[in-house]
């Protein structure tokens, strides 16, 4: 009987990706050589990564990659690179006070990096070398556009079956084939991603050279560009973007907006079709949602209603128009795009303002972007289909397809969107229940809002939550069991649930 899933093929392809991950480790090795600190950490990691990758690659594989092998390969690859990503943390942390010496903490940090979540267990950033910190930033940059998409773009052996892999890595609506060859499409997406990253580095460092950003040296410019474009949010600074000037915060905002936009639209702009950007209904809804929420929160901060602590204990913001607008816009853009940076500690904001931020954690960026969460195109389709149901209730004879951008949306795609959203909400509430019970078990009293925000932030790949998991705190407060559960949430959240959950069904494996 023919086996339905050739899992040796998936394991072998995962080994290929892991093997080439050793090339990425050359950047932190270069930083370690410059600083003369932690060199052997990355030499050893490169050796282990190469060995594991080559060993897995040697499994016999079939050149005809089906969609089942694609799902398995993508799920294995994302988990595999996260495990490999722990090696520098474990080696560098051995015998030190680093929390990353703990395997669970190291896995949490690594999965948070590759899935571009941005949640961290790091407390004291000063005990880590710059090489370790740049590895942390690099994991997010690799994970942003998609490590499998990158593999399809540069590895000829993945050109066959590349479409299945890209569909499995980005299973939501909106994956657009820009060129006749899928590898060329992958290279186009990564080209745009690289271009925006370089542009941000130049602008941030330019502010420093111009005297408008004293703390934004070359290292910080590279580090923050590597984590803005993937909507990652890891910063080598404990106070995140609050460390930097207002000019830096204003420059980072549009780059977060770009990162949360469907990158296919930029392809059309660059190929002479700029009108497609503003004619895109999802893009208009994305900008509109951020504009409305930013305006509401700016008003709350300006009047003082959005501040939940004594005014003198937070930076000047009440009655200050520019500060209110900047912090409100920065936080809303950061959370909607799931970047996770913070321009100030929003733990100091009032409860109603924090609930608005919690609501924003479920919106998400555009399909085809590096953003996470539900994604705004799904909400658009749901709202349009609900309006259709109201209309057809009154006019049962009417034929009224749901349209998006002038085109009718396939009814099967609508059912898929409802299924995804329902599953997303079920996982969210199950996660909240699990962590509440677990924290009660160890008699640690976190509020329901803190737990809800932590689950929403990890499942949606947002990063910081509220309270103990707030933007200036970290996730160390959670038990090992809760952190492992949040590792799972980050993994399924980045792969948009189905590629992981489909592996748990008997239908997937049955001959």
Steps between C-alpha positions, in 0.01 A plus 500: 500500500634841403583720795296823483760715672864468405629647823864417422476760222377759749775414750766516229383842376492626859862388529587705191354815654678436831829442316478841334401665828869468588570769238284747693707430811797668332359845584503452881838326462627815326371717787662261750833529312479882501420509874729202579224353713305177454690382191497130597125519568429560133780278367349211697145591394597507132665158533196348675255658254693372199527151648129475583396648166719268291394197704129569447554589136641154430159336541372383162244735355256512211535790256121517463395702801128475576296732716505249790880493501492880468293539818728263690820657371387854590388400851822302561720779362355770723532281807844376396654844446358613834673207672828570316461867594529413869860375464676841521287594803580173679873508425544868583286472811667190643646579844374860497203683650322507163140381514557367147718220640171330592386284202135602530589869514739459206230326295248771591742773385594316182141418400403860581779612268430282197124550525561878533298508821734718704404365843813463708626338818801731512525726801847651519614568143846618608624147585468385137759557228415703191548182294225321694271801466559528124420125466175573681419780252605287203264215592212746463622630166530145364157408631327816379452442129512127568798273526338250262424777248868594520599138442272482194658823369864389522506118496452345154399165651187664643387657174290188434226500759579857606138607457382231744759613753405868471132415526570292810711774661249776425170312483279806536339692215707732286805306382541641154717348231683806368708329233460182293756316713436459872871534581503838324197607706683399818808696390284805419344494848836459670652770277239753613548388862879544478463838329275644772736363769801674345302824457404497869861443607611800291227728637548402865877538484452822303302643794794412724752668270271804478492537879131409533549154656798485740439137600436365150853394407579265210447187710159615622398610149574151364347325802173693482464479123541122530205487740272768354452355153407150626259666749711333767556758772814361665715793608847480656381776734307408816271803457432420134450804274441725802882513515509703182396849394160604365656525152593130511148407609344697213735334248424147626119548477479499116735202480270304731209600273695376196585173676132437572402563136461231234844498337346408164360856486852643509589271211219658297617850603856424384380351171304812402158434654500729807122549493455138611631599844221746584232315304554194719206473742703309758772769503241776546333309786842436658590871497150600609495270802836629622401864441173472695654315796799737510270805502288359784799412718675831422189679625494290819870568566472873422211548743654276767215245488738249344756523782445265792768624734609829652588737217837590653610134486484477119671706229322828416202405287179649644424821307795439267362453147814365330586260782142369522474450125846340472459251784143409398594451135819312585326254731201437275717448191738282701219278631281482187802405289607265787845664518496533878729800549411748774561876501393519867381263770130455421460325835457857623195551278145468633305173484264615216802602291664164563181319391520693173857372458379145579235537230770619255700180567234301311495717185836412347678619188418430138511164325838460332670714766730409785226579755315240708165467683172443313589743218277777383390339172321227698310759704404676176361180349315414822338845520403490132353150528302600811358797308410263218316272742292794623423599141404149385282457808281781367549402132525117502488482120805726457837368385756711681863386492746647748733729307846615590683741271227459240540120485263241645651305787474122462245350742752233603746776595230667712437173686875467553516849648215424741668172599834672559348780707292260711804279562711806585247615761468148646878469535512844662243418769648152555840662545365753750337220700814284495728777622255624764478146644877455479575830672239423769671163554821676601305766691619782277230762466492655157192693396272368228596799281871415538441137400270592212754746366784246529302236309384750235857632468657157448227345283484815285882538496460849646758485783434701814182476702396688811613496862766238571533433126498872419730676253766583760470163679541141379340155501722351774213520746321212325565138594701267278176325400333827399805610305507169311132546423571850370779356282228285343274806460774695323567206267137444397436875486786560256385215275138618524382187683403264216848369398555385860150378585458310175788277611288394799219362285477133402392598148838659439691178576251242373588310185 
